[in-house]
């Protein structure tokens, strides 16, 4: 009986972490796309990096959210690779946003997403 309870608890934790990760990805995608749209396309090299990273982060987070939201049983290795990629891109994007005045909330959303991705990855190990 304990095994079943443990398995159910682990399943619930897995699903909660998966949902939290998908939710954080959605928020990060929104914040990154917004930040990218605020940057002047003809701006400085730093602004161009903010725009490029913001767009890439939004796309990676969106793709990760779609993978996590699928009802089918996806390959665990593929899920792990996607979530790890998202985690890394979010951390890199947060560092770029740190150098952009007024981008504190966007950087925080990226860090929150990276943390949620890490938490979810821990349930897969």
C-alpha positions as CSV (number, residue, x, y, z in Angstrom):
1,X,0.0,0.0,0.0
2,X,2.9,2.4,0.8
3,X,4.3,1.9,-2.7
4,X,1.0,3.0,-4.3
5,X,0.8,6.1,-2.1
6,X,4.4,7.0,-2.8
7,X,3.8,6.5,-6.5
8,X,0.7,8.7,-6.4
9,X,2.5,11.3,-4.4
10,X,5.4,11.2,-6.9
11,X,2.9,11.5,-9.8
12,X,1.1,14.4,-8.2
13,X,4.5,16.2,-7.6
14,X,5.5,15.4,-11.2
15,X,2.3,16.9,-12.5
16,X,2.5,19.9,-10.2
17,X,6.1,20.7,-11.2
18,X,5.2,20.1,-14.9
19,X,2.3,22.6,-14.6
20,X,4.4,25.1,-12.7
21,X,7.1,24.9,-15.4
22,X,4.6,25.3,-18.2
23,X,3.1,28.3,-16.4
24,X,6.5,29.9,-15.8
25,X,7.4,29.3,-19.5
26,X,4.2,31.2,-20.5
27,X,5.0,34.1,-18.2
28,X,8.6,34.2,-19.4
29,X,7.6,34.1,-23.0
30,X,5.2,37.0,-22.5
31,X,7.8,39.1,-20.6
32,X,10.6,38.3,-23.1
33,X,8.4,39.1,-26.1
34,X,7.3,42.4,-24.5
35,X,10.9,43.3,-23.7
36,X,11.9,42.6,-27.3
37,X,9.1,44.7,-28.7
38,X,10.2,47.7,-26.6
39,X,13.7,47.8,-28.0
40,X,14.4,50.1,-31.0
41,X,15.4,47.8,-33.9
42,X,18.0,50.4,-35.0
43,X,19.3,50.8,-31.4
44,X,22.7,50.0,-30.0
45,X,24.4,46.6,-30.2
46,X,23.3,45.9,-26.6
47,X,19.7,46.7,-27.5
48,X,19.9,44.4,-30.5
49,X,21.2,41.6,-28.2
50,X,18.3,42.3,-25.8
51,X,15.8,42.1,-28.8
52,X,17.4,38.9,-30.2
53,X,17.6,37.1,-26.8
54,X,14.0,38.2,-25.9
55,X,12.6,36.8,-29.2
56,X,14.6,33.6,-28.8
57,X,13.6,33.1,-25.2
58,X,9.9,33.7,-26.0
59,X,10.1,31.1,-28.8
60,X,11.9,28.5,-26.7
61,X,9.6,29.0,-23.7
62,X,6.5,28.8,-26.0
63,X,7.8,25.5,-27.5
64,X,8.6,24.1,-24.1
65,X,5.1,25.0,-22.8
66,X,3.6,23.2,-25.8
67,X,5.7,20.1,-25.1
68,X,4.7,20.1,-21.5
69,X,1.0,20.7,-22.3
70,X,0.7,17.7,-24.7
71,X,-1.5,15.0,-23.5
72,X,0.4,12.2,-25.2
73,X,3.3,10.4,-23.6
74,X,6.3,12.2,-25.0
75,X,9.7,10.6,-24.8
76,X,11.3,11.5,-21.4
77,X,14.7,12.2,-23.0
78,X,13.1,14.6,-25.4
79,X,11.2,16.4,-22.6
80,X,14.4,16.6,-20.5
81,X,16.4,18.0,-23.4
82,X,13.7,20.6,-24.2
83,X,13.3,21.7,-20.5
84,X,17.1,21.9,-20.0
85,X,17.4,24.0,-23.2
86,X,14.7,26.3,-21.9
87,X,16.3,26.6,-18.5
88,X,19.7,27.5,-20.1
89,X,18.2,30.1,-22.5
90,X,16.2,31.7,-19.7
91,X,19.3,32.1,-17.6
92,X,21.2,33.6,-20.5
93,X,18.4,35.9,-21.3
94,X,18.1,37.1,-17.7
95,X,21.8,38.0,-17.8
96,X,21.2,40.1,-20.9
97,X,18.1,41.7,-19.4
98,X,20.2,42.6,-16.3
99,X,22.2,45.0,-18.5
100,X,19.1,46.7,-19.8
101,X,17.6,49.5,-17.7
102,X,14.0,48.8,-16.8
103,X,14.1,45.1,-17.6
104,X,14.2,43.9,-14.0
105,X,10.8,42.3,-14.2
106,X,11.6,40.5,-17.4
107,X,14.9,39.2,-15.9
108,X,13.0,38.0,-12.9
109,X,10.4,36.2,-15.0
110,X,13.3,34.4,-16.8
111,X,15.0,33.4,-13.6
112,X,11.6,32.2,-12.2
113,X,11.2,30.1,-15.4
114,X,14.7,28.7,-15.1
115,X,14.0,27.7,-11.5
116,X,10.7,26.1,-12.4
117,X,12.4,24.2,-15.2
118,X,15.1,23.0,-12.8
119,X,12.5,21.9,-10.3
120,X,10.7,19.9,-12.9
121,X,13.9,18.3,-14.2
122,X,14.5,17.1,-10.6
123,X,11.3,15.1,-10.8
124,X,12.5,13.4,-13.9
125,X,15.8,12.1,-12.4
